[in-house]
Amino acid sequence: AVLLLDEPTNHLDFKTMQWLEGYLKGYRGIVLAVSHDRYFLDTFSDCIYEIDAAGATRYTGNYSSYLVTKKQNEEIQLKHYNEQQDEIKRLEEYVAKNGVRASTAKSAKSKQKTIDRMTLIDKPSMFKRACRFSFESIYRSYNDVLSVENVSLSVPKSGILEKISENISFEVKRGEKIAVIGANGAGKSTLLKTILGEYKYYDGNIEIGRNVKLSYYDQEQKHLVDGKTVFDTVSDRFPLMDESVIRTHLGSVLFKDDDVFKLVRDLSGGERARLMFLLIMLEKANFLVLDEPTNHLDLPAKESLDTAVSDYDGTVLFVSHDRYFLNKTADKILELTENGISEYNGNYDDYLAAKSGVSARAPKSASNESRSLSYEEKKRAQANIRNTERKIADTEKKIADTEEKINQIDASLETCGADFEKARELFDEKGDLENELNSLYEQWNELTEKLEIIKK
């Protein structure tokens, strides 16, 4: 028997997903599934077909194996593509130089036939248009980003408020990437909207920390205006931004040429998601609140989002059913139930291990550990190292600039004489710079400690 499944994990909670994967593993027949659920593909599949304009390509193994093999194939294809392009260039130059000479015209004609008979190798897909997400913050928040204390959530039903969860307490610290999970209907999205102040049916205390700039990704995409164009959506939010700069940013999320004049109402779910993420990227917030951020995205866009969130130096609180995304980005899991919140350190696999009482991070030998790292994991680790080293260099430059400003103020203080008003202004400015310098040194220490950890 053959089972044909179209996005079988959509709208399922974690418990039902696990049951489905277990059932399919034991199924004796053939299963053919279309899915964007990378964790499902990793757990369930032993063969993947990738379909694109060029046809279908078969990969043996699960999704992680597919990523490694695809990368290796693209590198081989790039080598052959470059070799063929060099050969074509050499032959074309020969034809151009010798085609008009009687003594070499025959040879030139032969080489032209060789060019015409070639089966051209396509440029690898790594050079095709790809979505590029990247988040950064323009300033840091204080260490205490969010405090939720003894909150109860209710929803209106038939004219009365019905409580869906209570005893919700947790804290979010600067730099943490925290995922909220739970059964369907547990109130995860309601919790986010309550934190944002969009939802008022709650008791308890919610406090957002000092110096926090927040950006919100709404899975319902209600913050986009259907009657606006893509271009106007960005230009109206950032009116001082030059048109050419806006077009460049739109191109990074695959809006090219006349695409920028599409109405929002005519966009697909994936296009709307990419537009929303661009707005978030341009806001440069230090606290991202994301509600089902991988919904509507294709696999390359999901991979880009994984990397962008992992490399982001701010704080993230998100709701997601995407277990692969949870594994790649979360450093803490909050499980929401009707009775409150349970905290689990680590990613989704660590959460599963904690629930089952088995350690997900059992010690491995160095050789086994290095063999277990996939190409993508090594690439991401290297990118994390480069990103941290860049931030250290930027911080060191800021420290040097701030120290130079302080030195200049000290020199000015020596020459201001009896101008006490001027001296007071200089002392105030120096105090602000010294506070900034202390913050920069604190940031530098954190970055260097982080670099030592990720290099191990």
N, C-alpha and C positions, 0 to 999 in steps of 0.2 A: 504494500500500500504506500501511497505517496501523500504526504501532507504539504499543502501549499499555504504559506503563512505570509501575510503582508503586514509588516510592522507589528509583530505579535505582542511586544512589551509596552506598546503605547497605552497610557492611562492605567497601567497596573501599579499597585503598590509593591514594595520590596518583597514582602512575603509571598505574594502571588508570582512575582518574577522568579523567585528561587524555586518555587514549586514547578513552574513551567519548564525551567531549565533542567531540573531533575527528571521530569517526565520525558522530555525530548532526548536526554542522554540515554535513557533506557528504552526508547522507542526502537523497534526492530526494523521498521520500514525506512523509506527515504524521506528526508525533510528538505524542502526547498523554501528558503525564507528570504524576504527582502527586509532589511533592517538598517537603521542608523544608530542602533544601540550597540556601542562598541564593547561594552562589558558582556553583553549577550553574545556578540560575535566571538569574543575571546573565550567565553565559557563553553559555547555550544558548537561552533563550526569547526570542521576539519578541512574545508575547502571553500575558497572565496573566488567568485567571479566579479571582476570590476568591469562595468560597462561604460564606455564613453563613445565619442564620435568615431573612433577608429575601430570599434568592435568590442569584443569581450576577451579579457585576459584572465587566465586561470592561475590561482595561487594556492598552493597546498599549505594547509595549516590554518591557524586561527587569525584573528585580526592583528595581534602583535607581530606574528610571523609575516603577515602580509605587508606591514609597514617596513620591516627590515628588507624583505625580498624586493619590494617595489623600489626602495631606495637604491639597492644594489643594481637592479635592472636599469634604473635611470642613469646611474653612473656609467654603466657599460654602454648604454645607448648614446650618452653624451660623447663618449670617446669615439664611437663609430661615426656619429654625426659630424664631429669636428674633423675626423680623418677624411670623410667623404667630401665635406665642404672644401678642405684644403686641396683635395684631388681635383674637384670641379674647377676651383680657381686656377690651378696650374694648367689644366687642359684649356680653359677659356683664354688664358693669357697666350698660350701657344697658338690657338686658332686666330686670335686677334692679330698677332705678329706675323703669322705665316700664311694666312688665308689668301692674301693678294699676290704672293710670289708664285710664279709658275713652277719653280723647282720644289716648293714645299706645299703647294695647294692641295695635292692629293693626300698628303699626310695630315694636313689640317682638317680636311673633310672627314677623314677617318676618325680623328679625335673628336670631332663634333658629333659623329654618329655614336661614339662611345658615351658621350655626355647624354645624348637623347635616349639611349637605351638603359641608362641607370635607373634603378628603382630607388627613388629618393627616400632617405631615412628622415623620419619626422623629428623635429626638435623635442627633447624630453619634456614631459608635462611639468617638471619643476620650473620651467621657464614660462609656462602659461600663466594667465592671470590668476592670482591667488589673493584671497582676502588677508589683510594685514591689520590685526588688532594690536594695540600697544597702549597701556595705561600708565600715567605718571601723575604725581601730585606736585603742586607748586609750593606747598609748605606742609610742615608736619603738624599733626594734632598732638595734644597732650597724651600721656600714657593711658588714661582712662577714657576710652572712646564711647562706651555705652554701658549703662547700668539698668537692668530690668529686675524689679523687686516685687515679688508676691503679686504678680499680675494675673487677673482672671479675664478671659475673653468670652464675649457673648455675641450672638447673632440674632437679629429680629426674625421671628417666625410666627405667622398668623397674628400679628399685632402685639406679640409679647417677646421679651428677650429670653433666649435660651442659652444657658452656659455651655460652652464646648470644651473649655480647658481652664484649669486653675492652678495655683501654686507655681507659677512660672517665674523662676529667678535665675539670672545668669549675668555674667559680665563679659565685655569685649575689650581687650587691651590692644594698644597700637601694634600694628603689624600682623595680627592674627588673621587667619583665613578660616572662618567658622561656617560649617554647613548645618542647616536645620532640616531634619528629615522627620518622617512620621507617616502614619496611614493616611489615605485619602480622607479628607474631611476633618483632619485633626486640628486645622486652623493655622497652618504654616504661613500661607500668604496673608491671612488675616493678621497674624503676628507682625509681619513686616509692615503692613499698612498701618497698624496701630503704632509701631515705633516711629513711623514717618509722620504721624499725626493725621493721616487720611481717614482713619477709622476710630470712632469715639466710644464704642460700646465696650468699655473695659474698666476694671478697678485695679488699683495698685499704683506703683510708681515707675515711670520711665524717664531716664535722664541721659541726654546726649552730652558728651564731654566738651571741654573747652577747645577752641581752635579746630573744631571738626567741620570740614566741608563735605557734604554728602551728595552723592549721585545715585539715582535709583533706576534700575531696569525693571520695567513692568511687563510681565509676561502677557498681559492683555493688550499692551501697546496703546493704551488710552491716551498717552501724552502726545501722540502724534496727531496732527490735524489733517483730516482726509482731503480737504480742499486746497491744501498747499502743495507746491511742487517740492521735489527733493531739495533743489537748490535753495528755495526760499525757507525751507525748514531750518537749514543751517544758518543762512544769512540773517534771518529774523532773530535767531538766538544769539548770534555773534555779529552785530551790525557793523562793527569796526574792522571786521576781517575782510581783506582784499579778495576780489572775485577769483583771481588766479590761485590764491591760497586755498579758498574753499573748494575749487575744482580739484586741486591736488589732493586734498583730504578726502574728497568724495571718491576719487580714483583709487585710493588705498583700500576702500571697501567696495570696489567693483562698480561704481557708478561712473560710466564714461560717456563722453560725447552727449548725445541727446537724452541719455538716461537721466541726466540731472534735471530735466524738465518734466519728468513723469509726475503725475499727481500721486500723492501718498495713497489715495484710495485704490489706485490701480496696481500697487506694489504687491508682490507675493509676500508670504509670511517671512521668508528668509531675507528678502530685500528690506522689509520693515525692521527686522531685527538688526541688520547691518547698519541701517540709518540710525537707530537708537543707540547702538554702541559707539558710532562715530560721535554723536552728541556727548556721550559720557566721556569719551577720550578727550574731547576738546574742553570739557569743563575742568579737567585736571583736579578732581576731588581727591581727598585723602581717605575717604570712607565710601566704599561701594556697597550698595545693598541690591542684590540681584535675585530676582524671582524667576526660577526656571530659565537660566540664561542660555542653555544650549538648545532649547526648543526652537524649531524652525530652521536651524543651521544645518548645512550639509557637512559631510565628514571633514573636508579640508578646513572649513571655517571653525568647526569644533576644535580641531587640532591647534589652530591659531589662537583660539580663545584659551585653551589649556595653558599654552605658553605665556600668553599675555597676563593672565591672572597669577600664574606661578611667579613671574618676574616682577610683578607690581610691588612697589615698596610701601604701599598703604595698607589699609585694613579692609577686609571683605567679610560681609555676612550674607549668606546666600541660601536659598531653598533650591533643591534639585533632586530629581529622580534619576539623573544620569550618573550611574555608579562609576563609570570610567572617569568622568570629570571629577567626582568626589575623591577618587583615588589619587588623581594627579594634583589636586589643588588644596584639599582640606587638611588642616593640621589639628582640627577638633570637630567632633560630631555632636550636635545637640539633638536628641530624640524627643520629639514633642508628643505627649499623650494627653488624654483628658485629665490626668492627675498631675501634670507638670512636665518638667524638663529633666532628662538624664544626660550627663556629660560623659563623653568618651574621647580620650586623647588619641590623635592619629587620624588616619584616613578611613575610607569605608571598609577595607579589608581588616584594619585594626578593630574597627567597631564590631564586625562579624566575629572576629576572634574573641573579643572581650565578652560578647554575648554567649559564645559557646564555651568560654573558659579556657581557650587555647591561645597561646602566645603567637601573634602574627609575625613577630620579629625574632624568631629563634636564631641563635648565633650560627653563622655559616663560616666555613673556611674561606680564606681570601680568594682562592682560586675558584671555588664554587660561586662566590658572590660576584666576581667579575664576569664569569660566564653567564650569570643570570641576568645581567643588565642588558636590556635591548638597545639597539642602535639609537632609538628615539630617546631613551632614558639617558644614555651617555651624552647625546647631543644637547639635551635639556640641561644636564649638569654643567657641561662646558659653557653653555650660554649663561647660566646662572653665575658662574665664576666670572665671566667677562663682564656681565652686568654689574656685579658687585665691585669689581676692580675699577670700573668706570665711575661708579658712584663714590668710591674712595678718592679717586683722583679729583673729581668735582668738589668734594668736601674739602680736600686739602687746599685747593685753589681758593675756595671761599674763606678758609681759615687765614690763608696768607693775605688775602685782600682785606679782611676785617682787621687783622693785626696792623697792616699798613695804615688803615684809617685811624686806628687808635694812636699810632705813633704820630700821625699828622696832627691829631687833636692835642697830644702832649706838647708838640712843638708850638702850636698856636697858643696854648695856655701860658707858655713861658713868655710870650710877647704881648699878651693882652693887657698887662699892667694893671691899672686901677679901674679898668672897665669891668665892673663886677657883673653887670647884666650879661655881657658877652661871656664872661667866665662861667656863669651859671648855665647858660645855654650849652657851652662846650662840655661841662661836667655831665649834664643830662644826656647829651648825645653820646658821650663816652660810656655812661652807664648802660645805655641801650645796646651799644656795640659789645660791651663786655658780656652782657646777658646772651646776646646772639652768639658770641664766641664760645661761651660755655656750652650752649646748645649744640654748636657745630662739633666741639670736641666730644661731647656725649654721642653724637651721631657717628663720628669717626670711630670711636671705640666699639660701638655696636656693629658697624660694618666690618671692621677688621676681625672681630670675634666671629662674625657670620662667615667670613671668608675662610678662616681657619677650619671651621666646622665642615663647610661644604667641600673643602679640598681633601678632607680625610677619606 
